[in-house]
Every structure is written in C-alpha cells, then in structure tokens.
Amino acid sequence: MVYTHYINLNSYIESHGTGTALGDPIEVTGLTKSFGKQTTETQFCSVGSVKSNIGHLESASGIAALTKVLLQMENHQLVPSIHSENLNPNINFKKTPFYIQQKLEYWDEPVIVKDGKETKVPRRAGISSFGAGGANAHVIVEEYKSLHGSPPVSEHTPMLFVLSARNEERLREYAKLLIEYLHKKNGIQQTKQSGTSDENVIFDDIQNKITCISANILGIKESNIDAEIELDEYGFDFVQSMRLKKEIEKELEIYLPDSVFNLSSSIHSIAGYIIELLSEDTEYAVSGLRG
C-alpha cells in the first residue's frame, strides 16, 4: 500500500465523502485499516470533503478535491466541511485516526523527531476519489519546499529570462512589458535608497490602495471606508482578512506576516506597518506605488 511511506506525517485526508449511510463507513474503515499498519493513535488526522460545500461534481469531483487541497496548502489553512454537525452513527471517529474538520484552522506543519531533534516537514494530504463504475483512485500530495533556497545573485550577474508567446510580435511585446516593469521597479528601489522620496506621499498611496482592495472585498464604495476604523467594524472575518493580506502582497509585491491582519487592525495601521517595513529593510522593493 502507498500509505506506508506517509501515514505518520499525513495531517489531512480529502475523502470521497458522498455523505451516504453505507459508503462513508466503508471508506473510513479502509483508511483506518491502512493507517493502523503503522500507528494506533486516534483522531490526529483531519478529514473533510469538498462535496459538502459544492455538491457532487460527478466526473469532475476528483479535480475539485485536488483543487481544494492545493488551495489549503497554499494558504496553510484547513477549511470546514459544512453541514457536518450530525455525524454518521455508523462511524465511531473516536476509534479512528480521523476527526471531521468543522472549523477554519491554521494547518500546522507536521513535526518528526530524528536523532533526538524535532524537525518540521512539508504538509501532506491524501485524496480519495471513487467512480461509480469501480474506478478507485488515491493520490498523495506534498507541498513544495525548496531544499537549497535561492542562490546569492550579484546586481551585475546576467540573468536568463525564458519567455513564450503565440508569435514573434506578441513575444516582443511581452519582452517590452517585462523591461518596463524592471526599469520601474529599479527606479523605485533607487528612490527609496537615496532618501529623496516623500514618505507621506507614499504612505497615502499605500493607504489608498489598501482602501480600494478592502472596498472590492466588501462590495462597498471606497468613500464609505474610514482608514482609522478597525477591520472587524466593517464585517471582516478571518478569511476576508487573509484575502486582504494576499491581495496587498500581490499588489505591492512584498511579504507581510499574518499577525499584521488581526481584526483589530485598521487600514491606517497596516499602511503604517508597510512604510516602517520599507524604511527598515532595503531588500523590500514595492513596484507600482506611484503607478
């Protein structure tokens, strides 16, 4: 069985989970037997099914399950399987390695003990998909972790850019856009290092961008948002605050810790943190602050 390699490190199972009285117990029994070959621990592995959220997509149910797992890995979160408050009476989860994922939680990295030391390992998940015609599939997915990190690169080291386009005309246009982007990014970095930029102007620009993103997430007008008011006053929940974080990171091309986006934060405080971050660390370069 393929489970032998990963059972002790697996922390999530995306089950086929059609919600049937007979099918679900059979699936859980099979998984329990497989896990039981290496461990007798109980309720350490989360299990869920995307079907509770979007229904059964028949032939597309397998790719839907894979998509859910990849999104969970990308966001380091385990999402709830809704309508699962009343569990199947034919499954005694307390005697299995599994528990139903019923709330949004951070997906911790598994930890192993090797040579007396604890080491974090990549998140892993198993995905089951069963066809009505008898075609059964199980996939093991592990998140990507670079083993070597990024090699040091000098400012003057030649870099290879591999571009692809439908024809030569589009390829040249693509290359032109890339060159413009690099020139723009380099210009902002030089301005920041020279100290000639107006910090207040940059702060206002960042705050305006965050306000615009927040308005789009909430579906309201920018004019209805006060940057000084805390996020939860506008109805932001955890999921929306993480979406705000990702969209700001994409817009400004920086990394921001999750702690900056607690529900007591305001747009003003987030913009202030970003300004402080930029002033302390010259490795952070923000593109498009003035564009």
Stockholm file with secondary structure:
# STOCKHOLM 1.0

chainA/1-291         MVYTHYINLNSYIESHGTGTALGDPIEVTGLTKSFGKQTTETQFCSVGSVKSNIGHLESASGIAALTKVLLQMENHQLVPSIHSENLNPNINFKKTPFYIQQKLEYWDEPVIVKDGKETKVPRRAGISSFGAGGANAHVIVEEYKSLHGSPPVSEHTPMLFVLSARNEERLREYAKLLIEYLHKKNGIQQTKQSGTSDENVIFDDIQNKITCISANILGIKESNIDAEIELDEYGFDFVQSMRLKKEIEKELEIYLPDSVFNLSSSIHSIAGYIIELLSEDTEYAVSGLRG
#=GR chainA/1-291 SS CGGGGTGGGCCEEECCCCCCTTHHHHHHHHHHHHHTTTCCCCSCEEEECTHHHHCCCGGGHHHHHHHHHHHHHHHTEECCCSSCSSCCTTCCGGGSSEEECCSCEECCCCEEEETTEEEECCCEEEEEEECTTSCEEEEEEECCCCSSCCCCCCTTSCCCCCCCCSSHHHHHHHHHHHHHHHHHHHHHHHHHHHTCSCHHHHHHHHHHHHHHHHHHHHTSCGGGCCTTSBGGGGTCCHHHHHHHHHHHHHHHTCCCCGGGGCTTCBHHHHHHHHHHHHHHCTTCCCSSSCC
#=GC SS_cons         CGGGGTGGGCCEEECCCCCCTTHHHHHHHHHHHHHTTTCCCCSCEEEECTHHHHCCCGGGHHHHHHHHHHHHHHHTEECCCSSCSSCCTTCCGGGSSEEECCSCEECCCCEEEETTEEEECCCEEEEEEECTTSCEEEEEEECCCCSSCCCCCCTTSCCCCCCCCSSHHHHHHHHHHHHHHHHHHHHHHHHHHHTCSCHHHHHHHHHHHHHHHHHHHHTSCGGGCCTTSBGGGGTCCHHHHHHHHHHHHHHHTCCCCGGGGCTTCBHHHHHHHHHHHHHHCTTCCCSSSCC
//
